[in-house]
Amino acid sequence: MLSLIHPDVRNCVALLREEFQRNEPFRHVVMDRLLDPAFCERLMVEFPAFDVRKAVNELGEAGRKAVVTDIARIGPACAQFDRLMRDREFLALVGEIAGIANLVYDPEYIGGGTHENLDGQELDPHVDFNYHPNRPLHRRLNLVVFLNPEWDENWGGCLELFGDPWGDRDGVRTVAPIANRAVLFETTEQSWHGFKRLRLPEGVSRRSIAVYFYSVDRPFAETAPSHGTVYVPRPLPGHLQAGYTLTDEDAHEVQLLVARRDAQIRYLYGRELQFAKALSGVMRSPSYRLGRFLTGPARWLRAKLRS
């Protein structure tokens, strides 16, 4: 299967690993030719047409990003790509570049798969969920393979890697999503990434395939409590100052940002209610009450010793 990987990658693993380790704002590497060019062309030809039924976001709303997770069923080239992602030699190669042994492939492509973004779509800076939702695995790496035959950076949509999404955003690493360019980056509590709003010509979309790799263990210092994807909405444009007269485009931008913040607040409120309900159920359970009863003397003694 490694014959599907470009020789520039297969023959330069040590250099790629060195670059991965030293790159800022967090560990990552950009590979301008990941795949055999002919294989990449076949993937672009097979890329599925935009399906609004595949464009429902985390808030349950239809958006302008379509995701197909059942990659192996799209076509022969995509099935071959799926076999490559699970191939032991390929997993070992990726692990060697990133310095992570025994990587685990996700056959469900949760959060990954083919991603197609239409004009007007953007992706706020975010860190990804840190554990596999259905398996006891740590999420370790993101691999994004771009499948756009041409790209003008004035269209937006360049992948941005942030050191601090709340601070100065001028020092971000920007990667144009050109066909066969791939970005491999670590998944940690500091791996903030996203892209600016797309302003695309008629008939153009932003296309990629995202693959996430996992491991059974990870260094304790890198662990954190389980969480979902966490977003930081983009701030108001800097040119909106006192005395400035809003254009129609400015007003539209403000309305979009406020609506997105409102939607995020609704989502977080709903998630808080779910957590509160689950916690209430635990506290009312017989096992919890028995545990409180049995540990009562120890808790009383500890309180007395502290007083």
N, C-alpha and C positions, 0 to 999 in steps of 0.2 A: 504493500500500500504506500510505502514511502516514495515510490516513483511518482506519485501525484504531487509531492512537495518539490518546489523549485530547488535546484542545486545550490542557489545562493543561501538557502536556509540550511539544507542538509550538511553543507560543507563548512559552515561558519558558526556552529553551535557555541563554541567557546567565546567568540566575539559577541554574539548575541546575548549570551549570559552576562558578560561583563557590562554590556550596555544596559541590560535590564536592571542590574543591581545599582548602577550609578545614576540612572535617569531620575529627574525631578518632574513634577512635585511628589511623585511616589513611584515605586518600581514598575517599570513598563518597558516595552520595546516596540518599535515600529518596523515592520518588515514590508518593503515595497513590492516584493514578489514572493508571496507565500506559496502559491500553487503553480503547477504546470500551466502555462498560458492557454493551451488548448482545452484543458480541463476547466479552467476558469471561464472560458468562453461558453462552454456547454452549460455551466451553472447559470450564467446570465441569460441564456436562451430559455432555460427551464423555469426561471424565476416566476412564481405564480402571480396571476393578475390580482389586482387589488379587490378584496372582497370585504364589503362593509360589515358582514357578519363576523369577520375576524378582527374587527377594529373597535372592540369594546374595551375600554380602559379599566383601571382598578376601581374607579368610582361607579362602574356599571353603565357608563355613557359611551355612545358611539362617537369615535373620534376620527382622526386622519392618519392613524398608524395601524396597519394591518399586520398581524402576526400569524405565522403558520408553524406549529410545533412538530407536526408529523412529517418531518423532512423526508424520510425514506419513501413516502408514498407520492411525492411530487413528481418524480421522474427518475430515469436511470442515473443521470449525473448526480442528482441530489441523494439518491440511495447510496451511490459510491462515496459521496462526501460523508454521509452518516457512518459508513463502514470505516472510513479513514479516522473519524473522530473517536471511534471505540477501539481502534487498532492498538495493540500493546506497544509496538515500536513507536508509533506516533505519540502516544501518551508519555512514553519514556523520553522522547525528544523534547516535548513541551516541558516536561518536568525538569529536564537537564537545563534548559534555558532559564527557567524560573527558580531553579534550586529547590524544587519540591518533589520528593519521591512519592511513588505509589499513587499517582493521580487517578481519580475515579470519574468515568464518563457518566453523563446523565441521559438515559434513553428517553426521558420524558421532555427534555429540553424546556424545563420550567423557567419561564422568563426569557427564554432564548428562541431559537428558530429563525425563520426568515422575517425580517423587519422591513416594511415599506412605509415611508413617511411622505405624505403629500404636501403640497404648497400650504404654508401657514402653520405647519406643525413645528413644535420645538420641544426640547427636553430639558427641564430645569436641572440644575446641579443636584446630584443625589449620590448616596451610597446605597449599595444593593443589600438585599436580605442576606444574612450571614450563615444561615443553616438551610439545608435542603428541607422543604416543607414535609416531605413524606419519608425521609430516610435519615438516620443519625449520622449525617455527614457535614463537615465544615466546607463552606464555599471558599475557594482559594483563588481561582483565576477566571478572568473574562477573556475570551478570544473573539474579536469582531473582524469579520472579513467583508470588505466593501466590494460591491458589484456594480459600480457606476462607470460606464465607459468614458465619461467626461465629467469635469466638475469645475465650476467657476466659484472661487471663494466668496464672491459678492452675492452668491445665492444663499449664504448662511450654511448651516448644516455641518460645518466642520466639527469633528469631535474635539471637545475641550476637556482637559484634565486640570483640576483645580487643587491648589494647596489649601485655600481657605475660602469657601463659598460665601462667607459673611464679610470677608475683608476685601483687600485690593484684588480686583479680578484682572489686572493688566498682566500679571505674571503667569498666565495659564499656558500650558502646552496645547497647541492647536494642530490638528491632523486633518488634512483634506481627504474626503472619502472616495478616493480614486480606485477603480477596479483593480483587484488583486493585491491591494494594500491591506495589510492586517495589523491590528494592534493587540498585543497581549499585555494585560495588566493585572496586578494583584487585586484581590477583593479584601479590603480591610475597612476599619472604621474611619480611615482618612482618604480612601480612594474616591474622591468626589469627581464626577464627570457628567457631561451633558452636551447639548449643542444648541446654538442660537436658531431663531425662527427661520424657516425656509421661505425664500422668495424665488420661486422657480418658474422657468418658462413653461409654456403650454406643453404637455406631454412628457415632462420630466418629473421623476420622483427620486427619493433617496433610498437606495436599496442596500441591504447588508444581511449577513447571517451571523447570529450571535450564539456562541457556545460557552457554557460555564462548566468548569471542572472543580472537583471536590476532593477531599481527603478524609480519612477516618479520624486522624488526629491533626493538631496543629500546635505550635508553641503556645504555652499558657499565656505569655505576655500579649499575644495577639488575639486572645479570645475575648468575647463580650457576651452579655445576655442576648438571647435570641430576639431578633427584631425583623420587621419587614423593611421594604425599601423606604428610605427617608429622603424627602425632597426639600430643597431650599428655593422658594420662588425667586425669580430674578427681581432685582430692585427696579424702581422707576428709572427711565432713561435720565442720564445726567444733565441733558439740556433743558429739562423741565425745571425752571427756576422762577422765582418771583418776578412778575412783570412780563414773562414770556406769554405770547399768544398761541394757544393750542391750534394746531392744524387738525384736519379731519383724521389724519393718520395717527396723530398724537392721542386724540380722544379715543380712537379705537384701541390703541395700545393700552391706555389706562384702564379702559373697560375690561379688556382681556385679563390684565394682571389682577384686577380686583375680583373678577369672576373666578379666576383660578384659585386665589387665596380663599374665597368663600367656599369653593368646592372642597379644598383641602381641609378646611376647618370642619365642615360637615363630615368628611371621611374620618378625621381624627376623633371627633365626638362620638361617631358610631362605634369606632374601635374601642374607645374608652368605656362605653356602655357594655360592650361585649366582655371586656376584661373585668369590669366591676361585677357583672352577672356571674362570671366564672368563679371569681374570688368569693362572692357571697355563697355560692353553692358549696365550695370547699369548706368554708367556715361553719356551715350548717350541717355538714356531714357527720355521722356518728364517729368515724375514725378520727376526725379533727378534734371533736369534743373529748374523746377518750384520751388522745394525746395531751390535750391541755390539762385534763384531770391528773394524768400520771406524772406530768412534769411540773405540776403546781408546787409541790414542796421545794424542788430545786430552784424554781424561779423566785419563790419567797425568800429562800436562803440567800440567793445572789443579791436580791434587792436589799436585804438586811446588811450584808457585808459592804455594800456600796454606800449605805447611809452613814 
